Amino acid sequence: MTTIAFDGKTMAADGRSTADNIIITDEAVKLHRIETNRWSQRPAIVGISGEATAGSAVLSWLRGEGHPDASRDWCALIWDGETARTVTADCLTPEIWPGPIAIGSGKLPALAAMRAGVDAPRAVEVAITMDVHSGGMVSSISL
């Protein structure tokens, strides 16, 4: 489970990775930079929540290569400097969102925090205090 938040310019994520109810690490890397994305052909930042084993296939697919494993549970948030999109294992057609947006198990407290005026890193910190499946380090990335 995860909290990934995007405030319109910065994407932030927690570092917790769990298996069932066991914490595997609090330093998981969930934010990535890709040089091109399948919709706009521009560089993008990507946050991936869900099963860690799906991550590399999802990133390859977002670059326009291969296909993600639909049997895995995952969600990706993509920002290319103009448009924020989400895609999931259940729906590979992107949904376009205005900012702010959040995904993962801590999305509701993160979204509420951003709507109250905090930036994405602080929103993830807020979500960590409320979501047992989010925790650890908070990382952030911008284009």
C-alpha positions in Angstrom: 0.0 0.0 0.0 1.1 3.5 -0.6 0.5 7.2 -0.6 1.4 9.1 -3.7 0.3 12.8 -4.0 0.6 15.3 -6.7 -0.1 19.0 -6.1 0.2 20.4 -9.6 4.0 20.6 -9.8 5.5 18.1 -7.3 4.9 14.4 -6.8 5.6 12.8 -3.4 5.5 9.3 -2.1 6.0 7.4 1.2 8.6 4.7 1.4 6.7 1.8 3.1 6.4 -1.5 1.3 4.3 -4.2 3.0 3.4 -7.9 2.4 0.1 -8.5 4.0 0.5 -6.9 7.4 4.3 -7.1 7.6 6.5 -4.1 6.9 9.2 -5.1 4.3 10.9 -1.7 4.1 10.4 2.0 4.8 12.7 3.0 1.9 11.0 1.7 -1.2 11.4 3.8 -4.4 7.9 4.6 -5.8 8.7 7.7 -7.9 10.4 7.4 -11.3 11.4 9.6 -14.2 10.9 8.4 -17.7 12.2 10.1 -20.9 9.1 9.5 -22.9 5.5 8.4 -22.2 3.1 6.6 -24.4 0.5 9.4 -24.6 2.4 12.6 -25.2 5.9 11.4 -26.1 7.3 13.8 -23.5 9.3 13.2 -20.3 7.2 12.4 -17.3 7.4 11.6 -13.6 5.6 8.5 -12.5 4.3 7.3 -9.1 3.4 3.6 -8.8 1.3 2.1 -6.0 0.3 -1.5 -5.5 2.2 -4.7 -5.9 5.9 -3.9 -6.2 6.5 -6.9 -8.5 4.4 -5.1 -11.2 6.6 -1.9 -11.2 9.2 -2.6 -13.9 6.6 -3.9 -16.4 4.4 -0.9 -15.8 7.3 1.5 -16.3 8.2 -0.3 -19.6 4.6 -0.1 -20.8 4.4 3.6 -19.9 7.5 4.1 -22.1 5.6 2.4 -25.0 7.2 -1.0 -24.6 5.5 -4.4 -23.8 2.4 -4.8 -21.7 1.8 -4.7 -17.9 0.7 -7.7 -15.9 -3.1 -7.2 -15.5 -3.2 -10.0 -12.8 -1.2 -7.7 -10.5 -2.9 -4.9 -8.4 -1.3 -1.5 -9.3 -2.1 2.1 -10.1 0.2 4.6 -11.8 0.0 8.4 -11.6 1.8 10.1 -14.6 2.7 13.8 -14.9 4.2 15.1 -18.2 4.3 18.8 -17.4 0.8 19.4 -18.9 -1.5 16.5 -18.0 -1.9 14.3 -14.9 -3.2 10.8 -15.8 -3.9 7.7 -13.8 -4.0 4.1 -15.2 -4.6 0.9 -13.3 -4.3 -2.8 -13.9 -8.1 -2.8 -14.3 -8.2 0.1 -16.8 -5.3 0.9 -19.1 -7.2 3.8 -20.6 -5.9 6.9 -18.9 -8.1 9.0 -16.8 -7.1 12.7 -16.9 -7.2 14.6 -13.6 -6.9 18.2 -12.6 -4.5 18.7 -9.6 -4.3 18.0 -6.8 -4.6 14.2 -7.0 -3.5 11.3 -4.8 -3.4 7.5 -5.2 -2.9 4.5 -2.9 -4.3 3.6 0.5 -3.5 7.0 1.9 -5.1 9.0 -0.9 -8.0 10.4 1.0 -6.1 12.1 3.8 -3.4 13.3 1.3 -6.0 14.8 -1.0 -7.8 16.5 1.9 -4.5 17.9 3.1 -3.7 19.3 -0.3 -7.2 20.8 -0.7 -6.5 22.5 2.7 -3.4 24.1 1.1 -0.3 22.0 1.9 2.1 20.7 -0.8 2.5 17.1 -1.9 5.3 16.1 0.5 3.5 17.5 3.5 0.3 15.8 2.3 2.1 12.4 2.3 3.3 13.2 5.8 -0.3 13.8 6.9 -1.5 10.6 5.3 1.3 8.6 7.1 -0.2 9.7 10.4 -3.6 8.2 9.4 -2.9 5.2 7.1 -1.3 2.2 8.6 0.0 1.0 5.2 1.9 4.2 4.5 5.1 5.2 6.3 8.8 5.6 6.2 10.7 8.1 4.2 9.0 10.7 2.1 10.5 11.4 -1.3 9.5 14.0 -3.9 10.2 14.7 -7.5 9.4 17.5 -10.0 9.9 17.8 -13.8 
